């Protein structure tokens, strides 16, 4: 097993996740099997209870793990399926060690951060690195480890010591450290190397020595800057990877390839000695060819499609990162440019005076001009009435609509109010005493403990008899059973299904028992689809999510008819 550590110094948020994902992708182009591990030094057991407006999206895995959004990047870039154990947190490791102590595994000795917690981290990484993550079910050849935060963070100390011990345990030929640093520009566009020098000193103080340095800068690094970094950080100029800003993060793998990253990895890790079959090498080469064909910017794509995202976390768009990526994957596959307009849901609500008149009219202008309207998932009452207005507009004006999780529940509430004459239709999430709760709390869900208690992970959806007309089903190649990832606590109230169906809302997809509503559609609409699951979690660069692909395709067709 080869290990590649990607860490940062002094400044966080400089693109470690994209660089780690791109590194893994390039290794796969060689025909290698690659896995990824993300270390987050916060005390939370997982990301499940963290607010999206603060931490960004909570990404959900097949096994129901609620993890850091970087694992979404790993899966999208490498087309792999990770587990909850591939995301390590301080809280998770302390819990692991404390449970072992309670069982008596330490035979009565004093349990300490060093060596006990540190050794537990090493053992965890070594064990998880061997879990198969793709369709070959082979043990990975390489494990890329991304360490969140920076080297100087107090909470990172146990992990840095564990990684130092891991390097010692596996040997230098099997461990490589890539340090990501920032090279800012100041007056006269001078590129400053002091943050990189400080980062190197901080890392060296932990006992680790970076083998490669990836310098992030707005523009291409000057030769004098590279030489200065090399001299001050005791590395060769060839060991410095210059990563300047590009129009899309999908271009980063090609940029790293141009910088010779594979050569810089291959020699110290002796990757040429790994057994790669001709079939594996050909598969990797074909994947790389497809990636570059799809992501390389071309001047002949001029047509755009306008999608209005009506949400409630619009001040921090990392909250919707998988949604945005799914839209990007779809427009790339359909040879279009994405024009995404962000609509703060509450700005559509004139009556409750939550916004200015200018914001109100601007929000509605965006909605009217959109080729398609998307209402994503979310929690809480704020902005819900605005989302309902957006769903009503899309339904009445035959504008393609995709509702995801909460967005599907919004569509059900809107339809119940205006097509079933149930003006009090609401969700128990927003009104505990509403007269007609068409959306209810799922009976098996823990209402007290918040972490890891939702309906989570990959679950099957069964297309119902007579649903062959379904537009969405066509994008799933007419399959009767599909599998998508879930994250929700509320569901459509079964008591209202017959009334809603009789009025024209079709529940074409249900769970295995037929009691839980998974997919809604309208027959007499170009594309009015709601899904209780989160299809964005399975969208890949080379394999776009089916609901998003169908939605964007319909939006393009709608645009042509205007």
N, C-alpha and C positions, 0 to 999 in steps of 0.2 A: 504494500500500500504506500502510495506517495501522498504527502500532505503539503498543501500550499496555504499558507496563512496570509490573509489580506487584512491589514490593520491600518489605522490612521493615527495621525499625531497632531496635537495642538488644536486643530480646528476640525469639527465633525461636519457632516453634511456636504462633503466634497465629492461624493460619487463612488464611495467604496462598493456599494451594492451592485452598481452597474458594471464596475470594473471586475468585481468578483464573478458576476454572471457571464461577462464577456470572456473572461479567462477560462471558465468552465466550458463555454461554447467552443472556443478555439481548440481546446483539448479534445473535445468530441469530434471535431473535424479530422483529427488524426486517426480516428477509429477507436479511441479509448472510451472506456465506460467511466463516467464522472458522477460523483455525488457532491452535495453541498451541505454545509452546517453553518447556522447563524448563531452567534453568541450575543445575547443582550444582557448587559450587567444590571438591569433593574430587578427589584425584589419581587415584583409580580410573578406569579407562577407562569402565567402566559399573558397574551395581549388581549384576552377576551373582555376584560372589564375596563379597558382603557378607552377614553373618549376619542373618537375619530378626529374631532376638531383640534386635538392636542397632539396625538400620536400618529395620526394617519389611519389608513384602512386597517381593519383586522382581517387578515387573510385566513381562509378556512381550507383545510386539507381534506383528503378523502376520509381519513380516520376520525374526522371531527376536531382535530387540533386547531385552536385559534392562535395564530402565530403572527410574527412580524411581517410586514408587507414585503420585505426583501425576499422572503421565501416564494412569494408570488413571482418576482422577477426571475428567480432561479428556475421555477417550473416553466415559465413562459419561454425563456431563452433556451433551456436545455431539453425541453420536452420530457421531463422526469416527474415522478410522483413521490413526494417526500412524506415523512411522518411527523407527528408532533414531537418526536424525540430528536428530530434534526434542528429544532429550535431550543437552545439551552439558555436558561435564565438563572440569575443568582437565586431567586426564590425556588426554582425547580431543584437546583443542586443542594440548597440547604435542606429542603424538604426530603430529598433523597437520603442525605447523610443522617438527618435526625430520625427518619424512619428506620434506618439501619441500626442506629444506636439504640432505639427503643426495642428492637428485636433482639438485641444482645450481640449483634454481629461483631462488635469491637471488643468483646470478651472482657468488658469491665474497665478497659483503659480509658484515659482521658482523651476525648475527641477534640481535635484542634483543626484550625484552618490549614495549617501546615503541620504535618503532611496529609491529614485525612481528607479534607475537602478538596485539596489540590489533586491528590491521587484519584479521588472519585471523578473529578472532571476529566482527567486523562483517560481513565477506564471508560467513561461514557463516550468520549469522542471516538476511541478505538473501536468500541462495540458498534456504535451507530454508523461509522464509516463503512462497515461491511454489509449493511442492509441493501439488498438490491432495490434499485429505484426506477428501472425501465423495463420494457417488455422482454428483454433478454433474460431477466432474472439472474444475471451474473453479478458476482461480487465486484464492486467498482475497483478500477485501477487507481483512480486519483480522488482524493477528497479535498475540496476547496473549503477552507474555514474562514468565514468573515467575522471579525471581532468588532462589535459595535462600540461606539464611543471613541475615546482617544487614549493614548498610552499614559498620559498624566492623570487620568481619572482614578480616584481612590478605589472606586468599586470595581475597577478592572484588574486590580493587583493580583487577586487569586487566579484569574484566568491567564494573565501574562506569565505567572509562575508555572501554571499547569502547562502552557504551551512551550515554555522553556524546557520543562521536564519531558514533554512529548518529543521534542527535537532530540534530546539526549537519548531517549528510549529507542527511537526508530533509526537514528543515525543521520548524519548530515546529507547523505546521498538520497534520503527519502523525505526530506523536509526543506521547504523553501519559503522564505519570508518576503512578501511584497508589501512595502510601505507606501501608502497613498498620502501625499502631502499637498498643500496649497502654495502656489507661487503667485501672490497677488501683484497687481500693477498699481503704482501710485503716480505721483506727479511726473509728467514727461514720459508716461508709459514705461517707467523703469520696472523691470521684473525683479522682485525682492525675494531673496533666498533665505532670509532669517527664519521664517516659520518652518521651513524644511530643516534647517540646521537645528532648531529647537526640538523639532519632532524626533530627529535622529538621536539627540542627546537623551531625550526622555525614554526612547526605546532601549538604547544601550544601557541605561541605568537599571533596566529590568533583567539584564542578562541575555537578551535577544539581540541579534545583529541582522538587520535587513540585508537581503541579497540583491533585491531590486528596489528601485524607487520610482513610483508613478507620480509625476509632477503634474498637478491640475492647474491649468492656467486658461484665461479667457482666450488667448491667442497662442500661436505656435511659440515654443520656447526658442529663444535665441541661443546660438552656439556658446556665447560667452556665459549665459545663465547655466547651461548644462555643464560646462567646464567648472564653473564656480561651485555648483552642487557636488560634482564629483570630487573636487579637491577638499571641500569642507566636510564631506560625509564619508570619505575614504571608500568610494566605490569607483568603478570604471565608468567613463562616459557611456559605454555601450550598455551598462546596467541601469541607465536612466530612461524611463519610458515617458515621453512627452504626450500628455493627453489634453489637447485644447478643446474648447467648446465646439460642438457640432450641432447641426439643425435637429437631429433626432438621436436619441440614445441607441437606436438600432444601428447607427453607423459606427458606434464605438468598437465592436469586434473587428471591423475592417481597419479601423485606425490603429488598434493594437497590433494587428497582423502586420501592417505597414511598418510599425516600429520594431518589428522583429521579436515580439514577445515569445512566440513559440520556440524560437532558437534559444532565447535567454532562459526558458524553462527546461528545455530538453537536455542541455549539456549538464547542468549541475544535478538534475534529477535522473539522469541516464535513462530518459524515456525511450531511447532507441532499443534498449534491452528488453522492453516489455513485449510480450507476445501479442501481436496484432495480426489477425488473419487477413488475407486479401479481401474477403467479403466485408469485414469491419472497416477496412481502409476505404473501400469503394463507397460504403454507406455514409461514412463521414464526409467524403469528398462531395457526394451528391447532395447531402444536407447543406454543406457550405455553399455550393453552387445555387441551390434554391434560396437560401437566406440572402445571398448577395443580389440575386435577380429580383427578389421581392422588395428589399430594403434600399437598394441603391437609388438615389434621387435621379429622376428623369425629367427632362424639360417638356416632354410631350403630354404629360398629364396636366390638363388645365381645368377640367370640369370639377366643380366642387359639389358637395352635398351638405346642407345646413341642418344640424341636429341641435335642438334645444334641450338641454339637461335642466330639468326643474327639480332643484334639491334644497336641502336645508343646511348643508355644511359647505356652502359655496365659498366661504372665506378661506378655506384651506383645502385645495383640490386634491391633496394626497388622500383625503377621505374617500375619494372615488377613483383611486388609481387603477384598479382592475377594470372598472367600467370604461375609463378613458382608453386603456390599452385595448380592450375588446373592440371599441369603435375604430381605433387605429388599425387593428388587424383586419377588420372588415373592409375598410376603405382601401387598404393596400391590395387586398385580394380582388376588389372590384374596380381597381384602377381609377380611383377618385382621390380628391383632396378633401380632408375633413375641415368644415367650418363649424366649430363648436361654439354655441352661444350659451352662456350660463345665466339661468334665471333663478334668482332667489325666490323660493316659493311664496314666502310671506309678502313679497312685493306685488303679488297678484291679488291680494286681499284688500280691497278698498274699504269695505264696511268697518273693519275693526281698527282702522287708522294706525296700522303698524308701520306705515311707510309714507314718504312724501308723494305728492301728486306726480312729480317728475319721474320718480322711480317706478310708480305704478304704471304710467303710460309707456315707459321704456320697456318694462317687463312684458306687457301685453304686445308691444310692437315686435319684440323678439319672438314671442309665441306665434304670432300671425305670420311671420316671415319664414318660419321653420319648415323644412321638408319632412321632418319627423320629430316627435316629442317623446322624450325618455324621462320616466320618473323612477329613480333608483331606490335602493333600500334606505332605511333610517329608523330612528327611534324617537319617541316623544311627540307631543302635540303640536309644537311650533311648525307653522307652514303647511299643516295638513289641509286646511280649507283652500289654500292656493293650489295645492296639488290636485284637489278634487275639481277645481275650476279648469285646470289644464287638461285633465282627463275628459271632462265634459266637452271642452272645445275640440279636442282631437276626435272624439266620438261623433259629434254633431257635424263637423266640417270634413269628415273623411280624411283626416290627416293621420298618417301612420303613427301608431302609439305602441310603446313597449313599457310595461310596468314590471319592475323586478322587486319581489318580496313585498315591501310596503307598497310599492307601485302597483302591484296586482290588487292588494287589499283596497287601495284608493279607488281603483277602477270598479271594484265590486260595490263599494259604498256609494260611488257616484251613480252607478246604474240602478241601485236599489232606490235611491232618492228620486231620480228623475224618470225612470222607466217603469218602476214597480209601485210608484206612489207611496213610498215609505220615507217621508221627509225627515224622520228622526233616526234614520239609519246611520250607525256609527260603529266605532270599535271600542271595546272595553279598555283598550290601552289609553284612550283619550277621554272617555266618559264612563265612569263606573255605574252611573244610573241612567244611561240612555235607554229610551223605550224600545228600540229595535237594534240590539247588538248583532249586526250581521258579521262582525269579526269578534272572535272570542279567544280567551286564553286557553292554550292547549292543556287538557286535563292532566297529562302526565308530567308537566313541567314544574320544576321546583320554583315556587314563587318567592322564596326567602333568599336562597344563595344564588348569586348572580353569575359567578364564574363557571363556565363549562356546563351550564344547565339548560341551554336551548336545544332545539332539534338541530343537530349538527352533523356535518359530513355528507358523504355520498349516500344517496337513497334512490331507489328505483321509482319511476313514474310510469304508470300503465295507461296507454292510450285506450280510450273507451270504444266499445262497439259503435259503429256508425260515424266515427271521427275521421274517416278516410279523406274527407274534404278539407281537413285542417291544413292551413297554409304552413304553419310551423312544422307539422309532422312531415311535410314534404321535404323540408331541409334536413330532417333526421332520416332521410331515405325511406320514409314510410314505416319505420320500425314500430313495433307494438310496445316495446319496453325500452326506455332510455334511463340513463343514470346521470344525475347532476348533484352538486353540493348544496347543502342547506344551512341556513342560520336564521332561525326565527322562533318566537315564543307564541305568536298568535296565528289563527287560522280562520278560514271561512266557516261560519256557523252552519252546520248541516241542516238545521231547522228551516233555513231560508233557501236551500238549493232548488227545490221544486218551483218555488215562486219566481226565482231569478231565471231559471231555465225556461219556464213558460213565457217569460217576457222576452226571451231571445239571447240571454247570456249563456254560452255553451261551456260546460266544464268538461273539456275534451281529455284532460289528463288527471288521473287520481293516483293515490298511493296503492299499495298491494291489497289492502282491505277494501278499497273503494270509498272510504269514509273521509279522507283528507283531500281537499281540492288542490291540485298542483298546477294546472294550466287552464286559463280561460281564453276564449276567442269569440269574436262576432263574425257571423257568416257574411253579412252584407256590408263589409268594411274592407278597404284595401289591405289593412294590417292593424288589427286591434287585438293585441296579445298581452296577457299577463301571466307571469310565472312566479310561483311561490319560492322556487329555488333561486340560486345565484349563478347563472350560467357563466358570468365573467370569470369565475375562479378556474374554469377549465379552458379558457381561450388561450391559444398559443399563436405565436407569430406565423408559423407555417400551417396552422389549423384553427381558423377563427371559430368562435362560439357560434353555434347554429342559430339561436334566437337573435343575436346581434347581427349576424350576417343577413338573416331574413329581414330584419327590421331596416337595416341600411339599404338593402336591395329594394325594398318597397318604397323607402323614402326617395330613392333615385327615380323609380318609376312614377311616383307621385309628382316629382319635380318636372318630369317630361310632359305631363298632362296639363300643367299650368299654362 
